[in-house]
Amino acid sequence: MIAVAIDDNTEAIRGFAEGIDFPVLMDADHLVTELYAISNVPTVVMIDENDRIVHPNWSAAGTDAYREFTGIDSNRQHDRIRDWVRSGTTELSGDEIRAAVGDLSPEEEVARLHFRIANELRHRGDEAGASRNYDRAGELAPHDWTIRRAILPLQGKDPFGENFMVLYTEAKAAGLPYHGVRGY
């Protein structure tokens, strides 16, 4: 098991990772989210020892802290992972796995490029340029939370308070768009 944090705040991740006994990697540029078309976190992708995706993206939670809000039962998710580790099988066929995620749209691809440009400009001290590119990324991919929610703390906004609820309300009105398997 490997965790990948899509954040650039090493101290925040260090605090989060305390007590975790598996690697926690940092992906400030969101390369992993691009590679696997991840549009929300937390997300699980199960990859076997042969680098084959055996179960595509599914929204996951390590605990039941947000169960009332999300409806996600972490024990059911943990059981799904344990079953795969023990038996090597998943409930999806190869065709279902390939069809489950779907490609990023051209707008989503360009949004992720704007996000990367914004991060680089922010690191170089160009806050105005970063803000312009963050805004453009959010416009192009309004329901990609790996972008929209990630932008909030980078612009000094609370990613869990009122700003989060605005994003959630927008996404819910749009049917909670998601690249991956639903219903877990």
N, C-alpha and C positions, 0 to 999 in steps of 0.2 A: 504494500500500500504506500502510495506517495500522495501527499497533499500539495496542491499548487495554489498559492495565494496570488491573486491578480491585484497586487498592491505594490506601492513603492515605499511604504512606511515600515522599515525594518523593525523598528522598536515595537510598533503595534503588533506586528506578526510574531515577533519574539515572545511577547506576552501571551498571545493567543496559543502559541505552540508549546508553552510550558506544560510538562506532563505528558506530551504526546511522544510516543516511542517509535515513530516512523518519520522519514524525511519530510520536511516542509520546505518547498522550493518557492522562490519569488519569481513572478513573471509580470514585471511592471509594464512591459510592452504588449501584454495580452497575446503573445504568440500561440500559447496553448489554446486559448479561446478561438482563435482563428483556425488553427489546425483542425479542431474537432467541432467547429460551428457551435460553440457553447454561447448561449444567449442569456443565461441566468446562473446565479450561484446561490447556494451550493449545488453542484452537479457532479454526478458520478459517471465515469466511463470505465468499463471493465475491459482490460486488455490482457491477453494471455502471454505466456512466456515466449510465444512465437511472434509477438508484436501484432497480433490479430485482434481487432475489436470484436469481442464476444457479446457485448451488450452496449449499445450506444447510450448517449447522453440521457440521463434521467435526473430530474430534480430530487435532491436528497437532503436529509438532515441527519446530523450525528446524534442529536438528542431530540426530545419532545418539547424543547423550550418554546417553539413557535407552532406547536401542533394545533392549538385552537385557531390560530390565524391561517395556517396553510392547509390544515387537514392531513398533513403528512405524518404517518406513523413510523417513527424511526425504527422500531423493533421489526416491523415488516420489511423495511429496507435492509436492515442488518441481516435478517434471515435470508433474503434474496442473495446477498453477497456470500454468506456462509454456505448456502446450498451450492453456488457456483464453485467456490473454493473446494468443497468436499467432493462434488460429483463431476465438475468440469462441464456441466451443461447449464444452459439457460432456457427460458421458456420461449425464446424467439428463434425463428429459422434464419438462415443466412440471408434470404431475400428480405425478410422483415427487418433485419438489422440494417441492411443497405438502404432500405426505403425510409427508415424511421426518422432520420435527422434532416435530410434535405440540404441542398446547397444554400449558402448565403446568397441573398439577392445581390445584384450589382450595387444597389444603394447601401446595403449592409457592408459590402466589401469596401466601398469608398468611405463609409463612416468610420470603419476601423482604421483606415489610412489617416483620416483627419484626426482620429484619437491619438495615433502614434506621433503625428506631426505636432499636435498640441503638447504631448508629453515632452517631446524634445525641446520645443520652444520654452516650455515652463522651466525645464532644467537649465536652459541658457539665460533665464531671467526675463524673457519676453512674455510677460503676463497678458498683455493685450492680444498678441498673436495666438497665445495658447487659448485664451478665452474664445476668440473667434472660431478657432478650429474645434474646440470642445462643443460650442454651440452648433456648428455645422454637423458634427458627428451625431449629436442628439437629434437634429432635424431629419437627417437621412435614415436613422435607425431608432425611431422613437420608442420601440418596445424591446430594444436590446439592453438589458439591465447591466451586462458586463461593461457597457459604455455609459449609459445614463446614470446608473447608481454609482459607478466608479468616479464619475466626474464630480459628484457632489462634494466629497471631502477635499478634492483637489482644488475646488473653488471656495473652500472654507464653509461649506454647507453641511448640515447634519444628515448623514446617509440613512438614519433610522427614524427621524422625527417627521415633521410636517412634510418635508420634501419627499421622503419615502412614500408617504401616504398619497401624495399627488401622483407620483409615478405609478403606484399600485392601482389607484382609481382609473387612470388612463389605460393601463394594461388590461384591467378587468373589463372595462367598457369595450375593448378591442378583442375580447375573448381569450385573454392571457396567452398571446402568441409565444411559441417556444419551439426551438429546434431540438427535437428529441422525442423520447417516449413519454407519453402522458399517463396519468392514472395510477401512479404509485403513491 
